[in-house]
Amino acid sequence: SHSISSSKQRKYKNMSKRALQYPQVETPPPQPFLKSLKNTLNEILFADDPFRKIRNESKTSKKIELGLRHVFPILEWARGYNLDYLKSDVISGITIASLAIPQGISYAQLANLPPILGLYSSFVPPMVYAIMGSSKDLAVGTVAVASLLTAAMLGKEVSAVENPKLYVHLAFTATFFAGLMQTCLGLLRLGFLVEILSHAAIIGFMAGAATVVCLQQLKGLLGLSHFTHSTDVVSVLRSIFSQSHMWRWESGILGCCFLFFLLTTKYISKKRPKLFWISAMAPLVSVIFGSLFVYFLHAQFHGIQIIGELKKGINPPSITHLVFTSPYVTLALKTGIITGVLALAEGIAVGRSFAMYKNYNIDGNKEMIAFGMMNIFGSFSSCYLTTGPFSRSAVNYNAGCKTAVSNVVMAVAVAVTLLFLTPLFFYTPLVVLSSIIIAAMLGLVDYEAAMHLWRLDKFDFFVCLSAFFGVVFGTIEIGLILSVGISVLRLLLFVGRPKIYLMGKIQNTEIYRNIEQYPQATTLSGIIILHIDGPIYFANSSYLRDRIGRWIDEEEEKLRKSEENSLQYIILDLSGFNSKKLWLSSSNVSFLLVISYDDPSEV
């Protein structure tokens, strides 16, 4: 049915002969295998060629200097540092310190760790990042999602109440493994592995985790002493309503008042960005007023739970507390890898976002090394997992920071707090910390981004919803597995099922476009023009063969019904094709391959 007339065959052969009369380029000799492998690995692992400056330098001393500046970015930007930069960084550092202190205490509570560890984690890691990090705007600290995940994973096998010492030591060990994994990914230039977690999956996962965190904080708002260790919404709601007789109205009213205050300040700062300092100072103001309220009214005797005594002094060493013995080392390793990947993805995404606003670039692999080293040193100094949280970095950016010195200023402010001010937090009510966490988490539910995904790509919206419901109705681990699994599935579908478009000619032009997007485009009788939107691999060759065969059958049936000429030619637009070889065989249809043209009309 696909036979071509003899005149058409002669015409096609004549076209082929005329094409052969043009000057021909000789086939290049094949490259040696080792050279080809080396070039491929260089493109994969060293696409940015980070050592070109060092390689092109002849003096050994200059090479050493450039190497040190590459490893320690502080040596690069410190040469141009001036007094104006210092003024801006001091203001930014003090501002984010006012946010870091109450958030650090709150997130440590969320991880079922002693509150003082939240302050420790805002001292050493920021100092390390200031030396090795390449972002000017990232503010280092603990994050709620990683804190909740740490509590959920470690709490399955070790109780923070029954065996608090072992629980804390496992948190340090998990932080060490997270830092080791992050450093190895950076040194091996494997940062692209983290990017498997798609943006849609991150939106859904973060929204689900924020929902779970908010529900968990109802324990503090309602003044409950006993609560479920599960993170799914059903278990949390069951635990809340089964203890309705234990609710404390005093705690609930106080928590709602502070939550209203925090949300109001966030709304004001969002409407008037110049007033960013209002929302930045609000958590610390809440802690101060909450402590004064408890102290003067003796509210701790009327159902308001308080933090209690915080140990004075800077971070004690914890390198001897790391647990590398069975069976707990496996638990710490698993927790460290999962939380480390999440922290890495969030920190790099935040750093790149603010770098884009200020028009500078950050090296993702160097950031991984910086994150890894700050968590390794943090695990040696009584810190748990840290990264670059968005809320704190946004305050740092809005405060006008110029360099990473703002992290140093924040660390110094936290150190002063640890040395002299920790007794002032004795009367801080837990309900205030719960309000601070809820106010911070509501900002992670980005429903506008989800609606944008719905309008842009329905499959990405499905990925987002799957991650969200996996976290809310399952566990955080299930949500993470769903996020990664569906992201990988999307990648495999893109490779294994490339889209094929039927092209038509736009009237009164020589332009050919997809007829589904341009219904006014017309096809040519007896000719099919197909655009394959993607590369061709062994994984999709059978699909492409079957899909093209279906186009042929449908076109033949349409031509037969209209009693027009049979199908004569198929033009394949392979502008997305990058392989060296392609085999097509047909005994009765001519294939014209357009590999390097934007439009078939250029042939």
Solvent accessible surface area in square Angstrom, and as a share of the most:
residue,aa,sasa,rsa
1,S,105,0.68
2,H,31,0.14
3,S,81,0.52
4,I,22,0.11
5,S,54,0.35
6,S,70,0.45
7,S,61,0.39
8,K,71,0.30
9,Q,85,0.38
10,R,142,0.52
11,K,118,0.50
12,Y,70,0.27
13,K,123,0.52
14,N,71,0.36
15,M,79,0.35
16,S,46,0.29
17,K,125,0.53
18,R,134,0.49
19,A,56,0.43
20,L,127,0.63
21,Q,144,0.64
22,Y,151,0.58
23,P,127,0.80
24,Q,123,0.55
25,V,146,0.84
26,E,153,0.69
27,T,123,0.72
28,P,107,0.67
29,P,115,0.72
30,P,128,0.81
31,Q,107,0.48
32,P,88,0.55
33,F,151,0.63
34,L,138,0.69
35,K,109,0.46
36,S,44,0.29
37,L,76,0.38
38,K,130,0.55
39,N,63,0.32
40,T,67,0.39
41,L,81,0.40
42,N,60,0.31
43,E,125,0.56
44,I,92,0.47
45,L,45,0.23
46,F,69,0.29
47,A,82,0.63
48,D,70,0.36
49,D,49,0.25
50,P,22,0.14
51,F,92,0.38
52,R,114,0.42
53,K,140,0.59
54,I,36,0.18
55,R,144,0.52
56,N,121,0.62
57,E,47,0.21
58,S,103,0.67
59,K,138,0.58
60,T,98,0.57
61,S,80,0.52
62,K,73,0.31
63,K,74,0.31
64,I,104,0.53
65,E,69,0.31
66,L,23,0.11
67,G,20,0.20
68,L,83,0.41
69,R,35,0.13
70,H,44,0.19
71,V,74,0.43
72,F,66,0.28
73,P,10,0.06
74,I,47,0.24
75,L,78,0.39
76,E,80,0.36
77,W,57,0.20
78,A,46,0.36
79,R,156,0.57
80,G,52,0.50
81,Y,60,0.23
82,N,72,0.37
83,L,114,0.57
84,D,97,0.50
85,Y,82,0.31
86,L,72,0.36
87,K,117,0.50
88,S,26,0.17
89,D,0,0.00
90,V,53,0.31
91,I,104,0.53
92,S,0,0.00
93,G,0,0.00
94,I,102,0.52
95,T,14,0.08
96,I,0,0.00
97,A,4,0.03
98,S,7,0.04
99,L,9,0.05
100,A,0,0.00
101,I,14,0.07
102,P,0,0.00
103,Q,5,0.02
104,G,0,0.00
105,I,1,0.01
106,S,0,0.00
107,Y,7,0.03
108,A,0,0.00
109,Q,61,0.27
110,L,15,0.08
111,A,0,0.00
112,N,66,0.34
113,L,6,0.03
114,P,55,0.35
115,P,23,0.14
116,I,16,0.08
117,L,8,0.04
118,G,0,0.00
119,L,0,0.00
120,Y,5,0.02
121,S,0,0.00
122,S,0,0.00
123,F,35,0.15
124,V,29,0.17
125,P,1,0.00
126,P,0,0.00
127,M,70,0.31
128,V,22,0.12
129,Y,0,0.00
130,A,1,0.01
131,I,78,0.40
132,M,22,0.10
133,G,1,0.01
134,S,27,0.18
135,S,3,0.02
136,K,79,0.34
137,D,0,0.00
138,L,0,0.00
139,A,0,0.00
140,V,0,0.00
141,G,0,0.00
142,T,0,0.00
143,V,8,0.05
144,A,3,0.02
145,V,6,0.03
146,A,4,0.03
147,S,0,0.00
148,L,7,0.03
149,L,0,0.00
150,T,7,0.04
151,A,10,0.08
152,A,15,0.12
153,M,4,0.02
154,L,0,0.00
155,G,26,0.25
156,K,138,0.58
157,E,112,0.50
158,V,6,0.04
159,S,36,0.23
160,A,23,0.18
161,V,128,0.74
162,E,153,0.68
163,N,65,0.33
164,P,73,0.46
165,K,145,0.61
166,L,32,0.16
167,Y,1,0.00
168,V,23,0.13
169,H,29,0.13
170,L,0,0.00
171,A,2,0.01
172,F,6,0.03
173,T,0,0.00
174,A,4,0.03
175,T,3,0.02
176,F,34,0.14
177,F,26,0.11
178,A,0,0.00
179,G,0,0.00
180,L,76,0.38
181,M,33,0.15
182,Q,1,0.01
183,T,13,0.08
184,C,58,0.35
185,L,25,0.12
186,G,1,0.01
187,L,114,0.57
188,L,108,0.54
189,R,22,0.08
190,L,45,0.22
191,G,9,0.09
192,F,97,0.41
193,L,77,0.39
194,V,15,0.09
195,E,107,0.48
196,I,66,0.34
197,L,15,0.07
198,S,37,0.24
199,H,130,0.58
200,A,3,0.03
201,A,0,0.00
202,I,42,0.21
203,I,18,0.09
204,G,0,0.00
205,F,1,0.00
206,M,22,0.10
207,A,10,0.07
208,G,0,0.00
209,A,0,0.00
210,A,0,0.00
211,T,39,0.22
212,V,0,0.00
213,V,0,0.00
214,C,21,0.12
215,L,32,0.16
216,Q,26,0.12
217,Q,18,0.08
218,L,49,0.24
219,K,74,0.31
220,G,18,0.17
221,L,15,0.07
222,L,34,0.17
223,G,11,0.10
224,L,2,0.01
225,S,72,0.46
226,H,137,0.61
227,F,31,0.13
228,T,36,0.21
229,H,137,0.61
230,S,48,0.31
231,T,8,0.04
232,D,26,0.13
233,V,21,0.12
234,V,76,0.44
235,S,21,0.13
236,V,0,0.00
237,L,68,0.34
238,R,152,0.55
239,S,14,0.09
240,I,4,0.02
241,F,130,0.54
242,S,71,0.46
243,Q,31,0.14
244,S,60,0.39
245,H,146,0.65
246,M,89,0.40
247,W,95,0.33
248,R,93,0.34
249,W,178,0.62
250,E,41,0.18
251,S,3,0.02
252,G,13,0.13
253,I,99,0.50
254,L,20,0.10
255,G,0,0.00
256,C,80,0.48
257,C,78,0.47
258,F,22,0.09
259,L,31,0.16
260,F,151,0.63
261,F,77,0.32
262,L,6,0.03
263,L,64,0.32
264,T,51,0.30
265,T,9,0.05
266,K,76,0.32
267,Y,130,0.50
268,I,62,0.32
269,S,13,0.09
270,K,164,0.69
271,K,130,0.55
272,R,161,0.59
273,P,90,0.57
274,K,181,0.77
275,L,54,0.27
276,F,36,0.15
277,W,130,0.46
278,I,41,0.21
279,S,25,0.16
280,A,1,0.00
281,M,72,0.32
282,A,2,0.02
283,P,9,0.05
284,L,36,0.18
285,V,46,0.26
286,S,1,0.00
287,V,4,0.02
288,I,88,0.44
289,F,121,0.50
290,G,0,0.00
291,S,13,0.08
292,L,83,0.41
293,F,80,0.33
294,V,0,0.00
295,Y,112,0.42
296,F,138,0.58
297,L,105,0.52
298,H,102,0.45
299,A,7,0.05
300,Q,49,0.22
301,F,149,0.62
302,H,106,0.47
303,G,20,0.19
304,I,7,0.03
305,Q,68,0.30
306,I,42,0.21
307,I,28,0.14
308,G,14,0.13
309,E,151,0.68
310,L,10,0.05
311,K,132,0.56
312,K,108,0.46
313,G,21,0.21
314,I,86,0.44
315,N,20,0.10
316,P,48,0.30
317,P,105,0.66
318,S,0,0.00
319,I,93,0.47
320,T,119,0.69
321,H,73,0.32
322,L,22,0.11
323,V,21,0.12
324,F,107,0.45
325,T,89,0.52
326,S,95,0.61
327,P,88,0.55
328,Y,68,0.26
329,V,39,0.22
330,T,91,0.53
331,L,7,0.03
332,A,0,0.00
333,L,75,0.37
334,K,103,0.44
335,T,1,0.00
336,G,0,0.00
337,I,72,0.36
338,I,37,0.19
339,T,3,0.02
340,G,0,0.00
341,V,42,0.24
342,L,7,0.04
343,A,1,0.01
344,L,0,0.00
345,A,11,0.08
346,E,26,0.12
347,G,0,0.00
348,I,13,0.06
349,A,51,0.40
350,V,10,0.06
351,G,0,0.00
352,R,101,0.37
353,S,40,0.26
354,F,8,0.03
355,A,3,0.02
356,M,136,0.61
357,Y,131,0.50
358,K,74,0.31
359,N,140,0.72
360,Y,36,0.14
361,N,148,0.76
362,I,20,0.10
363,D,30,0.15
364,G,9,0.09
365,N,26,0.13
366,K,37,0.16
367,E,0,0.00
368,M,4,0.02
369,I,36,0.18
370,A,0,0.00
371,F,1,0.00
372,G,0,0.00
373,M,45,0.20
374,M,0,0.00
375,N,1,0.00
376,I,20,0.10
377,F,94,0.39
378,G,1,0.01
379,S,0,0.00
380,F,56,0.23
381,S,17,0.11
382,S,6,0.04
383,C,0,0.00
384,Y,4,0.02
385,L,7,0.04
386,T,1,0.01
387,T,1,0.00
388,G,0,0.00
389,P,7,0.04
390,F,105,0.44
391,S,44,0.28
392,R,0,0.00
393,S,0,0.00
394,A,19,0.15
395,V,17,0.10
396,N,0,0.00
397,Y,62,0.24
398,N,69,0.36
399,A,14,0.11
400,G,30,0.29
401,C,1,0.00
402,K,87,0.37
403,T,6,0.04
404,A,2,0.02
405,V,26,0.15
406,S,0,0.00
407,N,0,0.00
408,V,46,0.27
409,V,25,0.14
410,M,0,0.00
411,A,0,0.00
412,V,79,0.45
413,A,29,0.23
414,V,0,0.00
415,A,13,0.10
416,V,69,0.39
417,T,5,0.03
418,L,0,0.00
419,L,74,0.37
420,F,136,0.57
421,L,73,0.36
422,T,0,0.00
423,P,69,0.44
424,L,125,0.62
425,F,18,0.07
426,F,77,0.32
427,Y,63,0.24
428,T,0,0.00
429,P,0,0.00
430,L,38,0.19
431,V,4,0.02
432,V,0,0.00
433,L,5,0.03
434,S,6,0.04
435,S,0,0.00
436,I,4,0.02
437,I,3,0.01
438,I,12,0.06
439,A,5,0.04
440,A,21,0.16
441,M,8,0.04
442,L,79,0.40
443,G,54,0.51
444,L,46,0.23
445,V,56,0.32
446,D,68,0.35
447,Y,151,0.57
448,E,111,0.50
449,A,22,0.17
450,A,20,0.15
451,M,93,0.41
452,H,92,0.41
453,L,11,0.06
454,W,112,0.39
455,R,160,0.59
456,L,127,0.63
457,D,38,0.20
458,K,108,0.46
459,F,61,0.25
460,D,32,0.17
461,F,36,0.15
462,F,113,0.47
463,V,3,0.02
464,C,7,0.04
465,L,64,0.32
466,S,18,0.11
467,A,0,0.00
468,F,51,0.21
469,F,96,0.40
470,G,7,0.07
471,V,0,0.00
472,V,8,0.05
473,F,116,0.48
474,G,16,0.15
475,T,40,0.23
476,I,0,0.00
477,E,26,0.12
478,I,81,0.41
479,G,0,0.00
480,L,15,0.08
481,I,124,0.63
482,L,66,0.33
483,S,0,0.00
484,V,58,0.33
485,G,39,0.37
486,I,20,0.10
487,S,8,0.05
488,V,51,0.29
489,L,89,0.44
490,R,79,0.29
491,L,98,0.49
492,L,109,0.54
493,L,72,0.36
494,F,122,0.51
495,V,44,0.25
496,G,10,0.10
497,R,123,0.45
498,P,4,0.02
499,K,130,0.55
500,I,19,0.10
501,Y,48,0.18
502,L,20,0.10
503,M,17,0.08
504,G,1,0.01
505,K,55,0.24
506,I,32,0.16
507,Q,110,0.49
508,N,160,0.82
509,T,48,0.28
510,E,115,0.52
511,I,74,0.37
512,Y,20,0.08
513,R,92,0.33
514,N,13,0.07
515,I,47,0.24
516,E,139,0.62
517,Q,132,0.58
518,Y,83,0.32
519,P,109,0.69
520,Q,97,0.43
521,A,10,0.08
522,T,66,0.38
523,T,58,0.34
524,L,68,0.34
525,S,77,0.50
526,G,2,0.02
527,I,44,0.22
528,I,2,0.01
529,I,8,0.04
530,L,0,0.00
531,H,35,0.16
532,I,3,0.01
533,D,61,0.32
534,G,11,0.10
535,P,27,0.17
536,I,28,0.14
537,Y,95,0.36
538,F,187,0.78
539,A,57,0.44
540,N,0,0.00
541,S,48,0.31
542,S,58,0.38
543,Y,58,0.22
544,L,8,0.04
545,R,158,0.58
546,D,92,0.47
547,R,45,0.16
548,I,15,0.08
549,G,27,0.26
550,R,130,0.48
551,W,40,0.14
552,I,18,0.09
553,D,88,0.46
554,E,78,0.35
555,E,18,0.08
556,E,12,0.05
557,E,84,0.38
558,K,108,0.46
559,L,8,0.04
560,R,149,0.54
561,K,155,0.66
562,S,57,0.37
563,E,160,0.72
564,E,89,0.40
565,N,115,0.59
566,S,38,0.25
567,L,0,0.00
568,Q,26,0.12
569,Y,35,0.13
570,I,0,0.00
571,I,24,0.12
572,L,3,0.02
573,D,1,0.01
574,L,2,0.01
575,S,52,0.33
576,G,35,0.33
577,F,19,0.08
578,N,113,0.58
579,S,57,0.36
580,K,198,0.84
581,K,136,0.58
582,L,54,0.27
583,W,200,0.70
584,L,77,0.38
585,S,112,0.72
586,S,53,0.34
587,S,117,0.75
588,N,55,0.28
589,V,10,0.06
590,S,19,0.12
591,F,41,0.17
592,L,54,0.27
593,L,64,0.32
594,V,2,0.01
595,I,76,0.39
596,S,96,0.62
597,Y,88,0.33
598,D,118,0.61
599,D,22,0.11
600,P,10,0.06
601,S,42,0.27
602,E,98,0.44
603,V,98,0.56
